[in-house]
């Protein structure tokens, strides 16, 4: 089942002054981006924490806040001024050379500027346990929101399929009308004693190509079927769904340009409106 990209989870581990609380908040993003806040942790602990988040969260901007209740024996933390000034110089050179302004937060973590003297102040096992609890709660919320999005997408898929059926009926009717019109055109040309054979071929090719939207309708139906299949998979499908939606939109645009009749135009407008709503929903999926 599909999952929403947004969610919130809270987990804790340990007791009393050794209790660790972790909050994880996820919002929409094209990629996975993890930002740590709160109590500074050792580099090796942060590395393991990032690994489990990458494995279980997969996509989105992830904000992690770490709180340690051990306020009576906090580690000694000093500010690395030399490191700070060096980084500021690098950022200034980048701006001068390339015209791109970066913030310090774009290129460093908290531990780049803060030196933790007492590494015993926080336990890796407790951090990872609290993080796993928070991730579990986060994913439960993502699944619940995913169920709501799933129901909405299913309704929109059904609407698109019904609209396609209507489009196919109108397209078949228009095809017959175009064929009749083509026959009349050919008759006129055949009655012309100065018949140009190349012109006749051009007329036949023009009417045949311009009026037939069968291929576009078939591809449209195939793409919609794939969307339906993907939303029932138990894996991240957001990027694939966005690609399919672009393809459906392209086919619908072609149908509209090939069949400018009022009936078809109205159906195309309805489909494009529904596709835009679908696109907004798909932006929320992992």
N, C-alpha and C positions, 0 to 999 in steps of 0.2 A: 504494500500500500504506500502511496506517496506521502511525503512529509513536508510540512511547512518549513521554511528556512528560519522563521522567527520563533523564539521561545525563551523560557527562563527556567533555571533550575538552581536549587540550593542544596548543599550537602555539608555534613560536618563529620569530624572524626576526633577521637580522644575525649578526655574529660577534664573538668576543672580548668586549672590554669594552662593545661596542655591542649585544650580544645582548639581545633582549627575549623573555621567556617569558610566555605568557598561558594561564591555566587557566580553563575555563568549566564550571560545574556547574549542572545544571538539575534542579529538583524540581517536584512537582505544584503547580499554582495555577490558579484560574479564569481569571486574566488574565496578561498579560505584565508582569513586574516585573524590572527590571535593577538590580543593586547592584554597584558597583565597589569593589574593595579593593586594597591593596598600594600600589605606587608611584603618587603623584599625577601626573596628566597635565593638560595645558592644556585649557581649556574647549572650544576648537574641535576638538581631537583626540577628546575625550570625546563630543562631539556626533556626529562621524562614526562613532565606534565603536558608539554606540547605534543609529545608523541601520542598519548592516549586521547587527547582532544582531536588531533588530526584523524585518528583511526575511527572514532565514534561519531564525530560531529560532521566532518566531511566538507561542508560548504557554508559560507556566510561570514560576516564580521562578528567575531567572538570576543566579548569583553569578560575577562575573568578578574574577580576581586577576591583577594585572600586576606582573611582576618585571623590573627593569633591572639588568644585570650591570655597568654602568658605575659601580662603587663608588669609583673613584679621582677622579671629577670630578662629584660629585653637586651638584644645584642648591641654592642657598640657599633655605631654607624658613622663613618666619616665621609666628607664630601671630597671627591677627587677633582680638585681645581685644575690641575695640569691637563687632565683628560678633557675636561669641559672646554678649556681655552683652545686646545688642539682641534677639537671637533668644530668649534665655532669658526676657526680659521679655514678648515676644509670647506664648510658650507659657504663661507664668503667667497672662496676661490671658485666654487661651482657656479655661484650666481654671476660673478664677474666674467667667467669664461663662456658660460652657456646660457645665461639669462634665466636660469631656472632657480626659483627660490624654494628651498626646503626648510622644514622645521626640524628642530633637534629631535623631536619625538618620532620623526620619520625614519631615522637611521640608528637609533639606540634603544636599549632597554634600560630599566631603572638601574640594573647592576653595573652598567657602564660608568655611572657617575658615583655610585655609592659602594663603599667597601664595608662588608659585613665581617666584623672581627670574630664573633662567636658563632661558628657554624653549627653548634649543637642546639641552637635555639629553636630549630624547626626540624621535624623528622620527616624524611621523604615518604615513608610508608603511610604516615598520617595524611600528608598532603594528597597523595594519590588516591587514598581511600575516600577522602572528602570529595575529591574531584570526580571520582567514579559515581558517587552518590548524586552529585549535582548534574552530571551528564545524563544519568538515568532519568532524573526528573525532567531535565530539559527535553530529552527525546520523547518522553511521554506526552509532554505538552505539544511538541511538534507533530506527533502522530494524531492527537486530537484535532488540531487545526487542519492537518492534512485530510482528515475525514470530511470536514466541512467543505474544504476546497474541492475534494473529489466529487462530492454530490453536486456542487455547482458546475464543475467541468462536464459531468455526465449530462446534465440538463442542456448545456450549451451544445454538446456534441449531438444530442438528439434533435435539437432545433436545426443545426446545420444539415443533418442527414435529411430531415423533412424538406428543408429548403432546396436541397440538391434534387430530390425527387420532383419537386415542382419545376425546377430549372430544366430537368431532363425532358419533361413533358412539353414545356414551352419550346425548348430547343428542337425537339422532333417536329413540332408543328411548323416552326420557322424554317426548318430544313426542307419540308415539303413545299412550302410557299416559295422558297428560293429556287428549288428545282423547277417549279412551274414557271417562275420568272425567267430562269435560265433557258428553258425550252422556247419561250416566246422570243427571247433575244436571239437564239440560234436560228429560229424560223425567219426572223427579220433579216439576219445576215445571209441566210441561204437564198432569200428572195432578191438579194442585192447581186446584180449581175457582175459588179466589180468587187466581188468577195475577196477579201485578203485572208488567206489561210492562217497566217501568223496572228492576225487580230482575233480570229475565231478561237484559236488555242489560248490566247491571253484572256479572253472573256470567260472561257470555261474554267481556267485555272483560278482566276480572280474570284469568281462566285463560289467555287468549291471550297477554296481555302478560307475565305472571309466568313462564310456562313456556318461552317462546321466547328462546333465546340465539343464534340464527343470526347476527344483526347483529354481536354482540360477537365471535363466532368469526371472521367475515369480516374485521372490522377488525383483529383480533389477527393474523391471517395476513398481511394487507397490511403491517402495521407491521414484522413479523418479516422480510418480504421486503425492505423498505426498509433495515433494519439490515444485511442481507446485501449489498445493493447499496453502501451507504455504506462498509463496511469494505474494499471493493475499489477505492475512489477514491484517487487520488494527491493528496490535499489534506486540510487539517485538517477532521475530522468529529466530534470529541469532543463538542462542544456539541449538535450535531444528534442524535447517538446517544443522549445523555442525555435529550433531549426525547422521542424515540421510546420509550425504555424507560419513561418515566413514563406514556405513553399505553397501552402494553401492560399495565402493572401496573394501570391503571384499568379496562381491559376485563376482565382476569382477576378483579379484585375484583367486578365486576358479574356475571360468570358464576357466581361462588361464591354471591353473594346471591340470584340467581334460581334456582339449582339446589342446594338444601341437601342433596341426597341424598349418602350416604356415598361412593359411587364418584366423583362429581364433586368433592366436597370434598377427597378424597385427591389428585386430579389438580391441583386448584387449589393445594394446599399445595406440591406438587412444583414446579409452575411458579413460584410465588412465591419458593421457595428458589433456583431456578435464576436467576431475574431478579435477586435480590440479589447473587449471585455475578457476574452480568454487570455489574451496576452498579459493583461494586468494580473490575472490569477497565476499564470505560469511564472511570473517574476518572483512569486513567493515560494516556489518549490525548490527543494534541494536538487 
